[in-house]
């Protein structure tokens, strides 16, 4: 009888233990609850997404181009106006050209955006006035302001995190690091450069992305002593006094002849030695915040120091870059290298 009693006690104990074990395996609402993705955007706002965005609207060229380069084109359900004017879109993602046009740097169409029901909208900080209305429609908004190299890298990380494309962003940063380490051997700024904008006497100031690009490529912006700012408006005397070794002109900006055919600039070293160049590329600008700006650095370096890197190398790297990140084969002769 004692044996049976002991067995009974043992069975009861085991049952209790099993019951306790079963209880501990019940889903815990606190531990299984999805925390979501929290992002601090470039306006300092905290934005939380339940999961990586699957439907995205971009009201900003820089965001759209970056999304394409990070392999996220299939998530786009709306883009900025005049998308059909962007050659890189036509080549890498012709389908997005037909998507609803949502706006530009000055305005955004909230009603059109609401129709496509995006998980997130990327807008420039200049359009922050639209945030409240979009959020009232339960649409998440991430504001971007990628005006410097560091802030562009931050924007890439933000876009990647929001869309679940961290792996692609990591691959881009690794590619760029290797590109610079392979070819940019001397970062000392010993070549003096003037970077012109839409007009000959409109120059990139030291606060501009272009000025940082020059520095990485081993050049000095001759406008560094003309005050901080973005695009500076100067006179001919200022440019003549600065006497740059090389003049770069932004794509679709001033003309080479604005410098070479103006007798006032005849004494400027860049003009005397025929060192006036239009910045690539016809596909997309390499001197603005986008993934391909690393090619702009390499091209600049090749112009400044042709004995170190040939233009053939630049073209080869450009071909590899667009194959890897945009899955397109480019005719490098048409890039304007």
N, C-alpha and C positions, 0 to 999 in steps of 0.2 A: 504493500500500500504506500509505503514511504517513497518507493521508486516512482509510482504513478503520480504522487503529489509533486515530487521534484520535477518530473516531466511536464506536469501541468504548469508549474511555475515557470519553467524554461520556455514553454510554448508561449505563455502569456507575455513574458519579457520580450521574446523575439518579435511578437506581434506589435508590441508597443514601439520597439525600435524601428520596425518596418514602417509603422504609421508615422513616427517622427521623421524618418528619412523621406517618406513621401511628401510630408509637409514642407520640408526644406527644399524640395525640388520644384515646388509650385512657383510659377512665374512671379517675380517680384516687380511690381509696377515701377518702383523707383529705379531699379537697376536695368530694366529692359527698355525704359523710355528713351526714345531717340533724342539726342541732345541737339541735333541739327548742326548747321555750319554757320559759325559766327564770323563776320567780316567787318573790319573797320575800313570804311571807304576813304577816299582822298579828300573828303570834306569833314572827316573825323566822326562820321555817323556809324553807329553800330547797326548792321543789317544781318538778320538771321534767316537762313533758308532751311527748310525741313530736310532737304536732300539736294544733291547737285542738280542744277537747273537742266531741264530737258527742252524747254522752249524759251528762246532768248530773243529780245529785241535790242538792237544797237542803234542809238541815234547819233553815232559818233564814228567817223572814219577810222580813227586810231583803234578803237575797240573792235570794229568789224574786221579790219585787216589782221589784227592780233588773233581774233577768234579763228579766222581761216588758217593762219599759220600754226595754231595749236590743234588743228584737226576738228574744229567744232562747227563746221559749216552746216551740217545737217540739223543743228539745233536752232538755227536762225529762222525766225518767223516774221521779221520786220527789220528794215535797215534804214539808214539815213537817206535823204533825198539825193538825187543825181548819182545813184549807184551805177547807172549805165555809163557814166563818164570815167569810171575807174577801170583802167586796163587790167589791173591785177584781179579784179572781180570777174571780168569777162573770161579770163584764162583759167583761174583756179576754181571758180564757183559760179558759172554763168546762170545757174538757177536762182541765185539770190538777187540778181538784177531785177527779177520780176516780182519780188516780194513787196508788200505794202511799204511805201515811203513814209517814214515817220516824222522827219524833221531835219533840222540842221543845227548849227551852233547857236542860233538865235531863237528858234521856236521848236515846239514838239506837239504832235497831234495826239492828244490823249485819247480821243474817241476812237481813232484807228487802232491805237495800241490796245485798247480794251477789247476790241473785236477778236484779236488773235490770242488773248488770254495767256500772256507769257508768264513764266516763273520768275523772271528777273529782267529788268531793263537797265542797260548801261547808258549813262548820259554824262556829258561834260559838266563840270561844276558850274559853268555859266548858265546851265538850265535848272539849277536847284529850285527855282520857283515852282517847278512842275511836280516836285516830290509829293507835296501834301495831297494834291488831287489824285495822283496815281496811287498813293498809299490808301486813300479813302476807297479805292476800288479793289483793295487787297492785292495790289501789284507791288512787288519788291523793286526798289530802285537802288542802284549802286552808282555813285558819282565818282568820276575820274578826272584827274588833272595832271597828266603826264607831260610836264613841260621841261624836265631835266632828265638826264640819264638815270639817276637814282629813282626819280618818281615814275619814270616809264617802267623800270624793272619792278617797282612796287605794283604798278597797274597790271603788269603781266601776271604777277603772283595772285593778285585779287581776282582777275578774270579766270585764271586757272582753277583757283579754289572754288569759285562760284559754280564752275561747270564740271568739276571733277577731272580736270586736265593737268593735274600737278606733274604727272609723269612726262607729258609733252613739254611743259615749261622747263622742267629739269633738263630735258634733252637739249632744248634751245640754249640754255645758259652754259651747258657743258660744251656745246658746239662753238659758241662764241668765245669762251675761255680758251679753247684749243686753237681757234683761229688766230687770236691775238698772240698767244704764246708761240705759235709757229712762225708768224711773220713780223709782228711788231717788236723788233729787237731793241729799239732805242726810243724811249718815250720822251726824251729831252726836246723841249720846244725851241728849236733853233731855226725854224723857217717862219717868216712873218707873212700872214695871210689876211686878205681883206675878203669878206664874204658879203656879196651884194644880193639884194632881194629883188623886188619887182622893178625897181629903178636903180640906176647906176649909183646914185647917191643915197640909197637906202641900205644901211649896213646892219648885219647881225651884231647886237650888243653882247657884252660878256655874260649876260644872264640867259642867253639863248642856248637851246639844245645844240645848235650848230657850233657855238663856241666851245662847248665841251667836246664835241666830236673832233674838232681841230686839235685840241689838247691831247686827246688819246692818240691821235695820229702823229704827234710830234710837231705841232705847229702852234704859233702864237697869234691870237687875234689882235691885229694892229689897233683895233678900236678899244682896247682895254683901258686906255687913259682918257676916253671920251665920255665917261660916266656910265653908271649901271643902267640897265634897261633892256628891252627886247629889240625891236627894229628901231635903229637910230637914223635920223635924217641929218645929213651933214652937207657941207659945201665942198667945192672942188679943192679949195686950199687945204682943207683938213685931210683929204685923201692924198694930195700931193706931198704934204708934210709927213704923213704916215709912211709913204713910200714902200708899199708891200712888195715882197718877192714874188708872190703869186696872188691872183685874183680868182675867186670862185663865184659863180653866179647860180642862184637857185634855178631849178627846172621851171621853165615857162616864166622866167623873170626877165631881168634886163638882158640886153644883147651884148655879145662880145664886141661888136662894132661901136657900142656906146663908149667903150674905153679905147679901142685901137684906132678909131677914126677921129677922136677928139684931140686936137693939137695940145690942149692944156695938159693932157696926161702923158705926153711924149717922154717926159723925164722920169716917169714912174718905172721902177725896175721891172715890175711884172709886165708892163706894156713894152718896154725896150727889148726884153728877152722873150717876148711872145709866150708869156705864162698866164694866159687868161683862159679859164675853162668853165664850161657849163656842167653843173653837178648832175650825175646820173640819178635816176634812170627813167626812161620813158615808161616803163612798166609801173613803177611807183617811186616816189622820191626817197632817196637813200640818206637824206640829211635831216629827216624829221623823225619823231618818236614812232618807230615801228620795228618789227623784227629785223628787217633788212638794213637797218642803220649800221649794223656791224659790217656789211659790205661797203657802206659809205666810208667807214673808217679805213678799211683796207684799200679802197680806191684812192682816198686822199693820201694815204701813206705811199702808195705807188707813184702818185704824181709828185709828191714832195721828194721822195728818195727812190728814183727809178733804178738806181744801182743796187738796191736791196730787194725790191719786189717788182717783177715785171707785170705789165698789164695782162699778159696771157694768164698769169697766176690768178689775177682778179677775176677774169672771165671764167676760168675753170672753177673757182670757188663759188661764183654766182650760179653757175649751172648746177653744182652740187647742192647749194643752199635751197634753190627753188624746187629741186627734185625731192629733197628730204622734208621740207616743211610745207610746201604747197602742192606737191605731187604733180608738177608741171615741168615740161621741157621747154626751156626758153632759148630763143635765138640770141645769144650773147652779143652778137654784132648789132642788134637792134636796141640794146639797153642804153647805148650812148657812152659806153666805157671808153 
